[in-house]
Amino acid sequence: MNVRIFSIIVTVTLLAASEAVVAEGFYVGAGLGNIQIEDAGSGYSVSDFPLGSRFFIGVEVSQKLAFEGVFFSSDTATQGSGLPETRADFSGVAIYATGPAPSGDGGHLMVRLGLFKGDLEIDSVARTFDREESGFALGAGYVLNLNKRFAIRGDFDTFISDFDTLSSATIGFQFRFGD
């Protein structure tokens, strides 16, 4: 399935589910950080930590559960010190069940479990390929609510597939709609 089609399905599903709870529990946000790419099949590990971005939209179902759709992307990572130069980049989408929901007073930890689908491109002297990846997505984060609408949010995600392990660490903001 094409990542764009999957992204559209995620967005439409979240928006349809959120129609009943827009006044309470709908939130969006973005973050910047890095993404590490490791290709287990070839032994490549691109630890250049390129700049990564994360955009998310979520619906709080209860105080203990939210659903999030996330788009993530990395700049091109380059590794070359003594090795043949390797370039890699990754982008994709994930759907998460998140608990507890990222709202309320003060700050709190949250954990996420979900699925992801993305495109991985690795280019080196030895081989070049562009392939679709899919698998499980695991995450954790911390939300520091500044007030009822704005929060600072740190996220760590690991995307696990048959071929690769990709990790992302970002810090950003969250805006919550409603009262």
C-alpha positions in Angstrom: 0.0 0.0 0.0 1.4 3.4 -0.9 2.4 5.6 2.1 0.3 8.5 0.8 -2.9 6.4 0.6 -2.2 5.0 4.1 -1.7 8.6 5.3 -5.0 9.7 3.9 -6.8 6.7 5.5 -5.2 7.5 8.9 -6.2 11.2 8.6 -9.8 10.5 7.5 -10.3 7.8 10.2 -9.0 10.1 12.9 -11.1 13.0 11.7 -14.2 10.9 11.4 -13.7 9.5 14.9 -13.0 12.9 16.3 -16.2 14.6 15.0 -18.1 13.6 18.2 -15.3 14.7 20.5 -13.9 17.9 18.8 -15.0 19.9 21.8 -13.2 17.6 24.1 -10.1 15.6 23.3 -8.9 16.6 19.8 -5.2 17.6 19.6 -2.4 18.2 17.1 1.3 18.8 17.3 4.8 18.6 15.8 8.3 17.9 16.9 11.9 17.9 15.7 14.7 15.6 16.7 16.6 12.7 15.0 16.0 9.3 13.5 18.5 6.4 13.6 18.4 3.9 10.8 19.8 0.4 11.2 19.4 -2.2 8.4 19.7 -5.6 10.0 19.8 -7.5 6.8 23.0 -5.8 5.5 24.6 -4.7 8.8 24.4 -1.0 7.8 23.9 1.3 10.8 23.5 4.9 9.8 24.1 6.7 13.1 24.6 10.1 11.7 21.3 11.1 13.5 19.8 13.2 10.8 17.2 15.8 11.6 13.8 14.1 11.9 10.3 15.6 12.0 7.1 14.4 13.5 3.5 15.6 12.9 0.6 14.1 14.8 -3.1 14.3 15.2 -4.9 12.6 18.1 -8.3 11.9 19.7 -8.7 11.5 23.4 -11.3 8.7 24.0 -11.0 8.8 27.8 -8.4 10.0 30.4 -6.7 6.7 30.0 -6.8 6.2 26.2 -6.1 8.2 23.0 -5.6 7.3 19.4 -2.9 9.1 17.4 -1.9 9.2 13.7 1.7 10.2 13.1 3.6 11.3 10.0 7.4 11.1 10.5 10.3 11.9 8.2 14.1 12.1 8.3 16.6 14.2 6.4 19.2 12.2 4.5 21.7 10.5 6.9 25.3 10.1 5.7 27.9 7.8 7.1 31.4 7.5 5.6 34.3 7.6 8.1 36.5 4.8 6.8 33.6 3.0 5.3 32.0 3.3 1.8 29.7 6.2 2.0 26.2 5.2 2.9 23.1 7.5 2.6 19.7 6.7 4.1 16.4 8.3 4.7 13.0 7.2 6.0 9.5 8.5 6.1 6.2 7.0 7.0 3.0 7.0 9.1 2.0 5.2 12.3 -1.3 4.6 14.1 -1.0 4.4 17.9 -3.1 3.6 20.9 -1.7 5.9 23.6 -2.2 5.7 27.3 -2.8 7.7 29.4 -4.1 10.3 27.1 -1.8 13.4 26.8 -4.0 15.9 28.6 -4.7 17.1 32.1 -2.8 19.3 34.5 1.0 19.2 35.1 3.0 16.6 33.3 2.9 12.9 32.8 4.4 9.9 31.1 2.6 8.1 28.3 3.2 4.9 26.3 2.2 4.0 22.8 1.7 0.8 20.9 0.8 0.7 17.2 1.6 -0.2 13.6 3.6 1.7 11.0 4.2 1.8 7.3 7.0 3.7 5.6 9.6 4.0 2.9 13.3 3.3 3.5 15.9 4.3 1.0 19.5 3.3 1.4 22.2 4.1 -1.1 25.8 2.9 -0.9 28.6 1.6 -3.0 27.5 -2.0 -2.3 23.8 -1.6 -3.0 21.0 0.8 -3.5 17.4 0.1 -2.7 14.1 1.7 -1.9 11.6 -0.5 -0.1 8.4 -0.3 1.9 8.7 -1.2 5.5 5.8 -2.1 7.9 5.7 -3.5 11.4 5.1 -2.6 15.0 5.6 0.8 16.5 6.4 1.2 20.2 6.8 4.6 21.9 7.0 6.5 25.1 6.8 10.2 25.8 6.4 12.9 28.4 3.9 15.7 28.1 4.3 18.9 30.2 1.0 20.8 30.0 1.7 24.6 30.1 -2.1 25.3 30.3 -5.3 23.6 29.1 -4.4 24.0 25.4 -0.6 24.1 25.0 2.0 21.5 26.0 5.7 20.7 25.5 6.1 17.1 24.4 9.0 14.7 24.1 8.6 11.5 22.2 10.7 8.4 21.6 9.6 5.8 19.1 11.0 2.5 17.8 9.7 1.1 14.5 10.4 -2.7 14.2 10.1 -4.6 10.9 11.6 -7.8 9.5 14.4 -5.9 7.9 15.2 -2.8 10.0 15.0 -1.1 13.3 14.4 2.6 13.2 14.4 4.9 16.2 13.2 8.5 16.5 13.6 11.0 19.4 11.8 14.3 19.1 10.8 17.3 21.2 8.0 19.6 20.2 4.6 21.1 21.1 1.0 20.0 21.3 -2.1 22.1 20.9 -5.4 20.8 22.3 -8.8 21.9 21.0 -11.9 22.3 23.2 -12.5 23.5 26.7 
